[in-house]
Amino acid sequence: MNTDATDPRGLLRRHRDFRLFWCGETAGKFGASVTGVAMPLIAVSELHASTFEIGLLSAASSAPWLVMGLPAGVWVDRLRRRPVMLAAAGVSLALFAAVPVAGWAGRLSVGLLLTIALLTGTAAVFFQTAYTAYLPDLLAPADQPEGNAKLHGSASAAQIVGLGSGGLIAQLAGAANGMFANAATFLVSLLCLGRIRHREAPPRPAAERDLRREVGEGLRLLARDPWMRAFTLFAAASNLALMGYQSIQVAFLVREVGLAPGTVGGLIATAGSGGVLGAFAARRVAARIGTARAMILFQLGLPSLALLIPLTGTGAGVLCYAVGGFSISVGVVAGNVIKSGFQQRYCPPELLGRIAASAAVLSYGTIPLGALLAGALGTALGLRPALWITTAGVPLAALVLLLSPIGRTRDLPTTPYPAPAPEPALI
């Protein structure tokens, strides 16, 4: 592992293993973005699903966090992280490839899509938890800020291309066939992860472990520490609103505004391009005004423009969606870069998997609720009123940060939080 952070060359040029890790993760984000457009389009255009069923489909992919998130964090801390990511990528490859095959066989249904979403969501729980804990082991501390920025920036760029490609593929080849693109990206991810030479230190023997106690360690840190608690509560509120509007945006743009699938993909991709700007602006803005103040700017200031999205109409009216979505993307990705760097410095390495999973359960757990809420609101009130409610929640969620210690300081802490002493095992 190259840990010479003083090398003037960029991290991608001088660190072979990070370059492979970056390629695999970027490919995965591209495929996930294709799926984010293709799956709702399959439901809307080929299966004629209701608004509530579309919301349910979005909820199914994130629901596994509620069930598997906490034990996944403990298991990831007990295992080497790279094999976990390899296994999760292999499972996802097979499942996504099954969607177009089912379409050819005439077996495609909303029920099957829900099953695929649940299973791939479970694989994503393990992959994301292992990914979060693996990066600090792969990179030296001085390289982690650059690594985070590059990963988030390339992920945003891949999402832009994937969203645009998803709509175009669906229009030219059929929405179900678009899932082959996602399956192929997981193959790329498998090949890249498999070629990484860095080997992690062996985890502690399982005999020294206790599932209940280890889950409790991660949860106690989140509950007791004001910084981690604020970030987790904010993420839960923010994800509720973000998934709310995102789960019905395709139906809104197709049914309410009257756009073609290819145009929908291009418009969503344009909005998502703000993530690239956010990834590369995060460190510069944080260095100038402070990491805590930058979080407030990126999570409260810019996302206020989310209220333009429900105003979207035909012709020049599509700019309302583009500007609103672009501003949200800048803020979300920039905030994630700052938060990732803080978490990797602040959390004890031996607890990082559990802390990441515990935070994800609480924050990602609201994602299916947001999708279900939006589906219910869209059914009861109509798509546009549902968008007014859900997009208003995006900037309102940041009030959690403003009212916490983050809103009263210039910079986030830079020294590690002391690892809690383990509780004695019950006899």
ZIWOKA-V924300 format. One record per residue. N is the residue number from 1. RES is the residue in three letters. SS is DSSP state (h for helix, s for strand, l for the rest). OMEGA is omega in whole degrees, 0 to 359 (NA if undefined). NEAR is the number of other ideal C-beta (glycine too) atoms within 10 Angstrom. Layout:
n=N res=RES ss=SS omega=OMEGA near=NEAR
n=N res=RES ss=SS omega=OMEGA near=NEAR
//
This chain:
n=1 res=MET ss=l omega=178 near=15
n=2 res=ASN ss=l omega=182 near=16
n=3 res=THR ss=l omega=181 near=12
n=4 res=ASP ss=l omega=182 near=11
n=5 res=ALA ss=l omega=179 near=16
n=6 res=THR ss=l omega=177 near=6
n=7 res=ASP ss=l omega=183 near=13
n=8 res=PRO ss=l omega=179 near=6
n=9 res=ARG ss=l omega=179 near=10
n=10 res=GLY ss=l omega=183 near=11
n=11 res=LEU ss=h omega=180 near=20
n=12 res=LEU ss=h omega=181 near=15
n=13 res=ARG ss=h omega=188 near=10
n=14 res=ARG ss=h omega=185 near=15
n=15 res=HIS ss=l omega=185 near=26
n=16 res=ARG ss=h omega=184 near=15
n=17 res=ASP ss=h omega=176 near=16
n=18 res=PHE ss=h omega=179 near=23
n=19 res=ARG ss=h omega=177 near=17
n=20 res=LEU ss=h omega=178 near=19
n=21 res=PHE ss=h omega=180 near=26
n=22 res=TRP ss=h omega=180 near=19
n=23 res=CYS ss=h omega=181 near=18
n=24 res=GLY ss=h omega=181 near=25
n=25 res=GLU ss=h omega=178 near=23
n=26 res=THR ss=h omega=178 near=23
n=27 res=ALA ss=h omega=179 near=24
n=28 res=GLY ss=h omega=179 near=27
n=29 res=LYS ss=h omega=176 near=22
n=30 res=PHE ss=h omega=180 near=26
n=31 res=GLY ss=h omega=179 near=29
n=32 res=ALA ss=h omega=179 near=22
n=33 res=SER ss=h omega=175 near=28
n=34 res=VAL ss=h omega=179 near=32
n=35 res=THR ss=h omega=181 near=26
n=36 res=GLY ss=h omega=176 near=22
n=37 res=VAL ss=h omega=187 near=27
n=38 res=ALA ss=h omega=183 near=32
n=39 res=MET ss=h omega=176 near=29
n=40 res=PRO ss=h omega=179 near=27
n=41 res=LEU ss=h omega=174 near=26
n=42 res=ILE ss=h omega=182 near=26
n=43 res=ALA ss=h omega=184 near=23
n=44 res=VAL ss=h omega=191 near=22
n=45 res=SER ss=h omega=184 near=17
n=46 res=GLU ss=h omega=183 near=15
n=47 res=LEU ss=l omega=178 near=20
n=48 res=HIS ss=l omega=182 near=9
n=49 res=ALA ss=l omega=177 near=20
n=50 res=SER ss=l omega=178 near=16
n=51 res=THR ss=h omega=180 near=23
n=52 res=PHE ss=h omega=179 near=18
n=53 res=GLU ss=h omega=177 near=18
n=54 res=ILE ss=h omega=176 near=24
n=55 res=GLY ss=h omega=179 near=29
n=56 res=LEU ss=h omega=179 near=23
n=57 res=LEU ss=h omega=177 near=23
n=58 res=SER ss=h omega=180 near=27
n=59 res=ALA ss=h omega=186 near=24
n=60 res=ALA ss=h omega=183 near=22
n=61 res=SER ss=h omega=181 near=26
n=62 res=SER ss=h omega=181 near=25
n=63 res=ALA ss=h omega=180 near=23
n=64 res=PRO ss=h omega=177 near=22
n=65 res=TRP ss=h omega=182 near=26
n=66 res=LEU ss=h omega=185 near=17
n=67 res=VAL ss=h omega=189 near=15
n=68 res=MET ss=h omega=189 near=20
n=69 res=GLY ss=h omega=184 near=24
n=70 res=LEU ss=h omega=177 near=22
n=71 res=PRO ss=h omega=178 near=16
n=72 res=ALA ss=h omega=178 near=26
n=73 res=GLY ss=h omega=178 near=32
n=74 res=VAL ss=h omega=181 near=23
n=75 res=TRP ss=h omega=178 near=20
n=76 res=VAL ss=h omega=178 near=28
n=77 res=ASP ss=h omega=178 near=26
n=78 res=ARG ss=h omega=187 near=16
n=79 res=LEU ss=l omega=168 near=18
n=80 res=ARG ss=l omega=191 near=16
n=81 res=ARG ss=h omega=184 near=24
n=82 res=ARG ss=h omega=177 near=20
n=83 res=PRO ss=h omega=177 near=12
n=84 res=VAL ss=h omega=179 near=21
n=85 res=MET ss=h omega=179 near=27
n=86 res=LEU ss=h omega=180 near=18
n=87 res=ALA ss=h omega=180 near=16
n=88 res=ALA ss=h omega=179 near=25
n=89 res=ALA ss=h omega=179 near=26
n=90 res=GLY ss=h omega=178 near=15
n=91 res=VAL ss=h omega=181 near=18
n=92 res=SER ss=h omega=178 near=28
n=93 res=LEU ss=h omega=182 near=22
n=94 res=ALA ss=h omega=184 near=13
n=95 res=LEU ss=h omega=180 near=21
n=96 res=PHE ss=h omega=177 near=27
n=97 res=ALA ss=h omega=181 near=17
n=98 res=ALA ss=h omega=183 near=17
n=99 res=VAL ss=h omega=179 near=25
n=100 res=PRO ss=h omega=177 near=21
n=101 res=VAL ss=h omega=177 near=13
n=102 res=ALA ss=h omega=177 near=17
n=103 res=GLY ss=h omega=178 near=18
n=104 res=TRP ss=h omega=183 near=10
n=105 res=ALA ss=l omega=181 near=8
n=106 res=GLY ss=l omega=183 near=7
n=107 res=ARG ss=l omega=184 near=10
n=108 res=LEU ss=l omega=180 near=19
n=109 res=SER ss=l omega=176 near=12
n=110 res=VAL ss=h omega=179 near=17
n=111 res=GLY ss=h omega=179 near=10
n=112 res=LEU ss=h omega=178 near=15
n=113 res=LEU ss=h omega=178 near=26
n=114 res=LEU ss=h omega=179 near=18
n=115 res=THR ss=h omega=178 near=14
n=116 res=ILE ss=h omega=180 near=22
n=117 res=ALA ss=h omega=179 near=22
n=118 res=LEU ss=h omega=183 near=17
n=119 res=LEU ss=h omega=178 near=19
n=120 res=THR ss=h omega=175 near=26
n=121 res=GLY ss=h omega=177 near=22
n=122 res=THR ss=h omega=177 near=21
n=123 res=ALA ss=h omega=180 near=22
n=124 res=ALA ss=h omega=176 near=23
n=125 res=VAL ss=h omega=182 near=25
n=126 res=PHE ss=h omega=181 near=25
n=127 res=PHE ss=h omega=184 near=27
n=128 res=GLN ss=h omega=179 near=20
n=129 res=THR ss=h omega=179 near=31
n=130 res=ALA ss=h omega=179 near=28
n=131 res=TYR ss=h omega=181 near=23
n=132 res=THR ss=h omega=182 near=23
n=133 res=ALA ss=h omega=184 near=26
n=134 res=TYR ss=h omega=186 near=23
n=135 res=LEU ss=h omega=179 near=21
n=136 res=PRO ss=h omega=177 near=19
n=137 res=ASP ss=h omega=182 near=16
n=138 res=LEU ss=h omega=186 near=20
n=139 res=LEU ss=l omega=172 near=25
n=140 res=ALA ss=l omega=181 near=14
n=141 res=PRO ss=h omega=181 near=12
n=142 res=ALA ss=h omega=180 near=11
n=143 res=ASP ss=h omega=187 near=23
n=144 res=GLN ss=h omega=177 near=19
n=145 res=PRO ss=h omega=178 near=21
n=146 res=GLU ss=h omega=179 near=18
n=147 res=GLY ss=h omega=178 near=23
n=148 res=ASN ss=h omega=181 near=24
n=149 res=ALA ss=h omega=181 near=24
n=150 res=LYS ss=h omega=180 near=22
n=151 res=LEU ss=h omega=180 near=22
n=152 res=HIS ss=h omega=179 near=26
n=153 res=GLY ss=h omega=180 near=21
n=154 res=SER ss=h omega=177 near=21
n=155 res=ALA ss=h omega=179 near=24
n=156 res=SER ss=h omega=178 near=25
n=157 res=ALA ss=h omega=179 near=18
n=158 res=ALA ss=h omega=179 near=24
n=159 res=GLN ss=h omega=178 near=26
n=160 res=ILE ss=h omega=181 near=23
n=161 res=VAL ss=h omega=181 near=17
n=162 res=GLY ss=h omega=179 near=31
n=163 res=LEU ss=h omega=178 near=25
n=164 res=GLY ss=h omega=180 near=23
n=165 res=SER ss=h omega=181 near=22
n=166 res=GLY ss=h omega=178 near=35
n=167 res=GLY ss=h omega=181 near=29
n=168 res=LEU ss=h omega=179 near=19
n=169 res=ILE ss=h omega=180 near=24
n=170 res=ALA ss=h omega=182 near=28
n=171 res=GLN ss=h omega=184 near=18
n=172 res=LEU ss=h omega=187 near=11
n=173 res=ALA ss=h omega=184 near=13
n=174 res=GLY ss=l omega=185 near=17
n=175 res=ALA ss=l omega=182 near=27
n=176 res=ALA ss=h omega=180 near=23
n=177 res=ASN ss=h omega=177 near=17
n=178 res=GLY ss=h omega=180 near=30
n=179 res=MET ss=h omega=175 near=30
n=180 res=PHE ss=h omega=178 near=19
n=181 res=ALA ss=h omega=179 near=20
n=182 res=ASN ss=h omega=178 near=28
n=183 res=ALA ss=h omega=180 near=20
n=184 res=ALA ss=h omega=180 near=17
n=185 res=THR ss=h omega=176 near=27
n=186 res=PHE ss=h omega=173 near=27
n=187 res=LEU ss=h omega=176 near=15
n=188 res=VAL ss=h omega=179 near=18
n=189 res=SER ss=h omega=178 near=27
n=190 res=LEU ss=h omega=182 near=21
n=191 res=LEU ss=h omega=181 near=14
n=192 res=CYS ss=h omega=179 near=21
n=193 res=LEU ss=h omega=181 near=22
n=194 res=GLY ss=h omega=182 near=12
n=195 res=ARG ss=l omega=179 near=13
n=196 res=ILE ss=l omega=183 near=20
n=197 res=ARG ss=l omega=183 near=8
n=198 res=HIS ss=l omega=179 near=17
n=199 res=ARG ss=l omega=182 near=10
n=200 res=GLU ss=l omega=173 near=14
n=201 res=ALA ss=l omega=181 near=7
n=202 res=PRO ss=l omega=178 near=8
n=203 res=PRO ss=l omega=177 near=16
n=204 res=ARG ss=l omega=178 near=11
n=205 res=PRO ss=l omega=182 near=8
n=206 res=ALA ss=h omega=181 near=9
n=207 res=ALA ss=h omega=181 near=6
n=208 res=GLU ss=h omega=189 near=10
n=209 res=ARG ss=l omega=174 near=15
n=210 res=ASP ss=l omega=188 near=17
n=211 res=LEU ss=h omega=184 near=12
n=212 res=ARG ss=h omega=182 near=10
n=213 res=ARG ss=h omega=183 near=14
n=214 res=GLU ss=h omega=173 near=22
n=215 res=VAL ss=h omega=181 near=19
n=216 res=GLY ss=h omega=180 near=18
n=217 res=GLU ss=h omega=179 near=23
n=218 res=GLY ss=h omega=180 near=26
n=219 res=LEU ss=h omega=181 near=19
n=220 res=ARG ss=h omega=179 near=14
n=221 res=LEU ss=h omega=179 near=23
n=222 res=LEU ss=h omega=183 near=18
n=223 res=ALA ss=h omega=186 near=12
n=224 res=ARG ss=h omega=186 near=11
n=225 res=ASP ss=l omega=184 near=18
n=226 res=PRO ss=h omega=181 near=10
n=227 res=TRP ss=h omega=180 near=18
n=228 res=MET ss=h omega=179 near=21
n=229 res=ARG ss=h omega=180 near=18
n=230 res=ALA ss=h omega=180 near=19
n=231 res=PHE ss=h omega=183 near=24
n=232 res=THR ss=h omega=179 near=21
n=233 res=LEU ss=h omega=177 near=18
n=234 res=PHE ss=h omega=181 near=24
n=235 res=ALA ss=h omega=179 near=23
n=236 res=ALA ss=h omega=180 near=21
n=237 res=ALA ss=h omega=182 near=21
n=238 res=SER ss=h omega=181 near=27
n=239 res=ASN ss=h omega=177 near=23
n=240 res=LEU ss=h omega=181 near=23
n=241 res=ALA ss=h omega=182 near=25
n=242 res=LEU ss=h omega=181 near=23
n=243 res=MET ss=h omega=177 near=26
n=244 res=GLY ss=h omega=182 near=31
n=245 res=TYR ss=h omega=182 near=26
n=246 res=GLN ss=h omega=183 near=21
n=247 res=SER ss=h omega=181 near=29
n=248 res=ILE ss=h omega=184 near=29
n=249 res=GLN ss=h omega=179 near=25
n=250 res=VAL ss=h omega=178 near=27
n=251 res=ALA ss=h omega=179 near=24
n=252 res=PHE ss=h omega=183 near=24
n=253 res=LEU ss=h omega=180 near=23
n=254 res=VAL ss=h omega=189 near=19
n=255 res=ARG ss=h omega=185 near=14
n=256 res=GLU ss=h omega=182 near=17
n=257 res=VAL ss=l omega=177 near=18
n=258 res=GLY ss=l omega=181 near=10
n=259 res=LEU ss=l omega=176 near=21
n=260 res=ALA ss=l omega=181 near=12
n=261 res=PRO ss=h omega=179 near=24
n=262 res=GLY ss=h omega=177 near=17
n=263 res=THR ss=h omega=178 near=17
n=264 res=VAL ss=h omega=179 near=28
n=265 res=GLY ss=h omega=179 near=30
n=266 res=GLY ss=h omega=181 near=20
n=267 res=LEU ss=h omega=178 near=23
n=268 res=ILE ss=h omega=177 near=26
n=269 res=ALA ss=h omega=178 near=23
n=270 res=THR ss=h omega=178 near=20
n=271 res=ALA ss=h omega=181 near=22
n=272 res=GLY ss=h omega=181 near=26
n=273 res=SER ss=l omega=176 near=21
n=274 res=GLY ss=h omega=180 near=25
n=275 res=GLY ss=h omega=178 near=28
n=276 res=VAL ss=h omega=178 near=21
n=277 res=LEU ss=h omega=180 near=16
n=278 res=GLY ss=h omega=181 near=29
n=279 res=ALA ss=h omega=184 near=25
n=280 res=PHE ss=h omega=176 near=17
n=281 res=ALA ss=h omega=189 near=19
n=282 res=ALA ss=h omega=184 near=30
n=283 res=ARG ss=h omega=182 near=19
n=284 res=ARG ss=h omega=179 near=12
n=285 res=VAL ss=h omega=180 near=18
n=286 res=ALA ss=h omega=179 near=24
n=287 res=ALA ss=h omega=183 near=10
n=288 res=ARG ss=h omega=186 near=9
n=289 res=ILE ss=h omega=181 near=14
n=290 res=GLY ss=l omega=185 near=16
n=291 res=THR ss=h omega=180 near=22
n=292 res=ALA ss=h omega=179 near=22
n=293 res=ARG ss=h omega=178 near=18
n=294 res=ALA ss=h omega=177 near=25
n=295 res=MET ss=h omega=180 near=28
n=296 res=ILE ss=h omega=179 near=17
n=297 res=LEU ss=h omega=186 near=17
n=298 res=PHE ss=h omega=185 near=27
n=299 res=GLN ss=h omega=179 near=28
n=300 res=LEU ss=h omega=185 near=22
n=301 res=GLY ss=h omega=184 near=13
n=302 res=LEU ss=h omega=182 near=23
n=303 res=PRO ss=h omega=176 near=27
n=304 res=SER ss=h omega=178 near=18
n=305 res=LEU ss=h omega=176 near=20
n=306 res=ALA ss=h omega=182 near=25
n=307 res=LEU ss=h omega=173 near=16
n=308 res=LEU ss=h omega=188 near=19
n=309 res=ILE ss=h omega=180 near=25
n=310 res=PRO ss=h omega=179 near=22
n=311 res=LEU ss=h omega=184 near=16
n=312 res=THR ss=l omega=177 near=24
n=313 res=GLY ss=l omega=180 near=13
n=314 res=THR ss=l omega=179 near=9
n=315 res=GLY ss=h omega=180 near=6
n=316 res=ALA ss=h omega=179 near=7
n=317 res=GLY ss=h omega=178 near=11
n=318 res=VAL ss=h omega=178 near=18
n=319 res=LEU ss=h omega=178 near=16
n=320 res=CYS ss=h omega=178 near=17
n=321 res=TYR ss=h omega=183 near=26
n=322 res=ALA ss=h omega=182 near=20
n=323 res=VAL ss=h omega=180 near=19
n=324 res=GLY ss=h omega=180 near=25
n=325 res=GLY ss=h omega=178 near=27
n=326 res=PHE ss=h omega=181 near=22
n=327 res=SER ss=h omega=177 near=24
n=328 res=ILE ss=h omega=182 near=30
n=329 res=SER ss=h omega=177 near=25
n=330 res=VAL ss=h omega=184 near=24
n=331 res=GLY ss=h omega=184 near=29
n=332 res=VAL ss=h omega=183 near=22
n=333 res=VAL ss=h omega=178 near=26
n=334 res=ALA ss=h omega=177 near=30
n=335 res=GLY ss=h omega=179 near=28
n=336 res=ASN ss=h omega=177 near=22
n=337 res=VAL ss=h omega=181 near=26
n=338 res=ILE ss=h omega=181 near=25
n=339 res=LYS ss=h omega=180 near=21
n=340 res=SER ss=h omega=179 near=22
n=341 res=GLY ss=h omega=178 near=23
n=342 res=PHE ss=h omega=184 near=23
n=343 res=GLN ss=h omega=181 near=21
n=344 res=GLN ss=h omega=177 near=22
n=345 res=ARG ss=h omega=192 near=17
n=346 res=TYR ss=h omega=186 near=19
n=347 res=CYS ss=l omega=176 near=25
n=348 res=PRO ss=l omega=183 near=15
n=349 res=PRO ss=h omega=182 near=13
n=350 res=GLU ss=h omega=178 near=13
n=351 res=LEU ss=h omega=191 near=21
n=352 res=LEU ss=h omega=179 near=25
n=353 res=GLY ss=h omega=181 near=28
n=354 res=ARG ss=h omega=180 near=29
n=355 res=ILE ss=h omega=179 near=26
n=356 res=ALA ss=h omega=181 near=26
n=357 res=ALA ss=h omega=179 near=32
n=358 res=SER ss=h omega=178 near=27
n=359 res=ALA ss=h omega=181 near=27
n=360 res=ALA ss=h omega=178 near=24
n=361 res=VAL ss=h omega=182 near=26
n=362 res=LEU ss=h omega=182 near=21
n=363 res=SER ss=h omega=179 near=21
n=364 res=TYR ss=h omega=180 near=24
n=365 res=GLY ss=h omega=178 near=18
n=366 res=THR ss=h omega=181 near=24
n=367 res=ILE ss=h omega=178 near=26
n=368 res=PRO ss=h omega=177 near=25
n=369 res=LEU ss=h omega=178 near=18
n=370 res=GLY ss=h omega=180 near=27
n=371 res=ALA ss=h omega=179 near=27
n=372 res=LEU ss=h omega=179 near=20
n=373 res=LEU ss=h omega=180 near=22
n=374 res=ALA ss=h omega=178 near=32
n=375 res=GLY ss=h omega=179 near=25
n=376 res=ALA ss=h omega=179 near=15
n=377 res=LEU ss=h omega=179 near=22
n=378 res=GLY ss=h omega=178 near=28
n=379 res=THR ss=h omega=185 near=16
n=380 res=ALA ss=h omega=188 near=11
n=381 res=LEU ss=h omega=187 near=13
n=382 res=GLY ss=l omega=186 near=14
n=383 res=LEU ss=h omega=183 near=21
n=384 res=ARG ss=h omega=175 near=16
n=385 res=PRO ss=h omega=178 near=13
n=386 res=ALA ss=h omega=177 near=27
n=387 res=LEU ss=h omega=177 near=28
n=388 res=TRP ss=h omega=183 near=16
n=389 res=ILE ss=h omega=185 near=17
n=390 res=THR ss=h omega=180 near=27
n=391 res=THR ss=h omega=176 near=27
n=392 res=ALA ss=h omega=180 near=17
n=393 res=GLY ss=h omega=182 near=19
n=394 res=VAL ss=h omega=177 near=29
n=395 res=PRO ss=h omega=181 near=22
n=396 res=LEU ss=h omega=180 near=16
n=397 res=ALA ss=h omega=183 near=23
n=398 res=ALA ss=l omega=174 near=26
n=399 res=LEU ss=h omega=175 near=14
n=400 res=VAL ss=h omega=178 near=22
n=401 res=LEU ss=h omega=184 near=22
n=402 res=LEU ss=h omega=182 near=15
n=403 res=LEU ss=l omega=180 near=11
n=404 res=SER ss=l omega=175 near=18
n=405 res=PRO ss=h omega=179 near=14
n=406 res=ILE ss=h omega=180 near=24
n=407 res=GLY ss=h omega=184 near=17
n=408 res=ARG ss=h omega=182 near=9
n=409 res=THR ss=l omega=180 near=14
n=410 res=ARG ss=l omega=187 near=10
n=411 res=ASP ss=l omega=173 near=14
n=412 res=LEU ss=l omega=179 near=23
n=413 res=PRO ss=l omega=180 near=15
n=414 res=THR ss=l omega=179 near=10
n=415 res=THR ss=l omega=184 near=7
n=416 res=PRO ss=l omega=174 near=12
n=417 res=TYR ss=l omega=180 near=18
n=418 res=PRO ss=l omega=179 near=8
n=419 res=ALA ss=l omega=180 near=13
n=420 res=PRO ss=l omega=177 near=15
n=421 res=ALA ss=l omega=181 near=7
n=422 res=PRO ss=l omega=176 near=12
n=423 res=GLU ss=l omega=176 near=13
n=424 res=PRO ss=l omega=180 near=8
n=425 res=ALA ss=l omega=177 near=10
n=426 res=LEU ss=l omega=180 near=7
n=427 res=ILE ss=l omega=NA near=3
//
